[in-house]
């Protein structure tokens, strides 16, 4: 009868219950291991989904509404249609009906945020305001007229009232009401009651009377920012030469007044604008979203929209560009994250296998006895499977539930698959190991220790295969980089390097033991010899599996810590390049000289160590050969001593202060040739001969004295650095302050008190902003988890190894105590017994971690992982992987200290127990 159908005879205890009662501590420890591993296996894919989804939503929410809005537009009804029909088509009921139908036709996963969407009629070409009292730059202002829906719901009336459509407005009406925003009223000098004559309506202008001034409730939302001119006036230019600049603003008509726009020459058009809703959008929707947008712009979905908006309707949006930017960043980050995730998974799997293998070694005598008495492999494997299933399956289910409760907004299926894989592996390890080890009944156990073990041909072939895979993985990663998350060979590179190191150490493990045992055997004491002899007689499985788990865990921790260190360095560098110092104080555009008292006020702020004043001229010009041709450059005037000190402290193009000082024969002041420090590109253009530079600070002649790639005042542009004493106008435009603990509020208060319109940019705030992007922050959390999990699994592997051999060590200590071994010698014996494996694993782990970082650094690009995409940010050179000493030393040192502490604790505990208790007959020793 099959084992699962056998019924327990009267008086015989069930197998599973008996085993669990015999070793409840081991069952609980195994369950905790499975729970933690299942939690990690389930939480990791959910965390990936969560931060990718959050990144997509923030990318869309942070983009300008003009780029993310989906706009359905149609030209005005044709002139061949009756006038009354044309006017009816642009009135609010007709537009609202089209909006409802268009909303229903938006293809999933694209959904509209109706609170920020709008529709109406507008002039696509701005019209000139004829009133002479309107502000003029080079030409009269122009106005965009829009009859937009739901103005009352999106604004607050600050003065007057909202416009209305008196009577029935038609295309021939020439008097209407309008509202403007506070910004428009302030810029164009409008108030309630102002009357604007708008040109472009045939013979007579359209008279627009301002009835209200409104304040937008959500000025950055899609309603107001999809067409910013309706919210805030701007300066525009016509294409003539020279260009004529003028103000451009918006006039908000009542929705019922839309027919009046049909009589204008402003090319009126109907529009329905839909702001995208992101609350239900996920990272898995990206391919479908891009496909649906393309279909809306020129495919089947556009034809469906034309069924309700007319045959000439068109759909326009830049949402696919925004999503494409997110996809590019995710594609660059995901392969790097896959390397860390693969490392976590490999370490967890090895520790689970090690746990099952150590249990099989501990119960080898029991299983051999069962085989010798006629137990079948099927029956033994079934009972062992039942033992592990009773513990592993509930623990894996609990880990899955914990992961689902901890990480939300993610798919369930990957988490279920991850937890199921953990449960399957945990259940199968012990039965498979037992079946392999006890295929044939054995009368006695063969000696299986490292001192006498000889690797067979199969093991040699397997190790060579792993070596070839490791070499191929490293070469592929160095050549191609981490460019694809699906390239398992590349993702497995750190794991394979750690695996090779473990295999080498297992082969070399007996050698140092033999070398150390010879002098110990000739000594008078027995402690050293006994400890080395026991270490050499350890079983192959009892050493190889823990050593493999320890090295993989330490390698993963070192690699994860090195990635985090490289990311931190890149962000520090980017923040420094953004400011040039710890704080940067400047006026608008860094073009106007600073007030006289600013530098003194900044020096008095707590935490400020030094203040360097510079003059930056971004409109300086180099006179080239030819007919007066000019080339632009950035001219920087500095005080040589203080600025050279700043460059040396920040590490941005350090140079000796004497470089900027002119030779004695050339004199000083503003008339001679000035020595200059230039960027490489500018130095190549200027050459070594003196060249004439024209700028608002004065015309000067310069000679290149040194070349530097960066400088604090302008780290991201081609620059020319000269002594400010040689400039006609040397008033500083920018202050660069340094200090380890700047008081930011006090600094801003001091700057506000010294002058108006000045900006303060802090290096610390720039650094903090770099960590806010969800994609980068989520990937950083993955690597933090990888480093912590690696260190944790290293500790767990060591504890499992020590606990597996603890009964044997306790029995040995009890026997030696009966022979006269002192407690002090017992502590030394157990300490030395545990240290060889821990020392070998720690040293091997540090070496493997260092080698992994050194080998893989050329193929790991951390720039996208460290920095969010930002327009205008200075590119960071050298955002690469580097060895983090603490990630190498701390886990390795912790491993050795833990092994020593466990050995000392066991010796202390064994000293409290009697030898009879430890040596009782029938004990599992």
Order of alpha helices (4+ residues) and beta strands (2+ residues): alpha-alpha-alpha-beta-alpha-alpha-beta-beta-beta-beta-beta-alpha-beta-beta-alpha-beta-beta-beta-alpha-alpha-beta-alpha-alpha-alpha-alpha-alpha-alpha-alpha-alpha-alpha-beta-alpha-beta-beta-alpha-beta-alpha-beta-beta-beta-beta-alpha-beta-alpha-alpha-alpha-alpha-alpha-alpha-alpha
